[in-house]
């Protein structure tokens, strides 16, 4: 990558699927390493599905960030928003939070200018 950007990495990574996973529905698309002695996928033959490697990793400055470029912080109540830095962090409201408290959190976030990821 030429220069670091606030919005995170934009390189497209291949979909890593199991060997023969695209042909046999029962195998599913979850990743399993190809280990067969004659496996074309294990040997990285052109035209076969890609395998995960070190080169597909994300840059360390963007690793773990939300695609929007913010660091995610889970919020349970309106007081948790006071600890956030609006320039680099965004809030995600916890799934256990009820509707009344969720509205309080949203109102406070609008006042303070904090981004809510699951509005």
Secondary structure as UniProt FT lines:
FT   TURN            6..7
FT   TURN            19..23
FT   HELIX           25..27
FT   TURN            37..38
FT   TURN            40..44
FT   TURN            46..47
FT   HELIX           54..56
FT   TURN            60..64
FT   TURN            67..68
FT   STRAND          71..75
FT   HELIX           78..83
FT   TURN            86..88
FT   STRAND          89..93
FT   TURN            95..96
FT   HELIX           99..112
FT   TURN            117..118
//
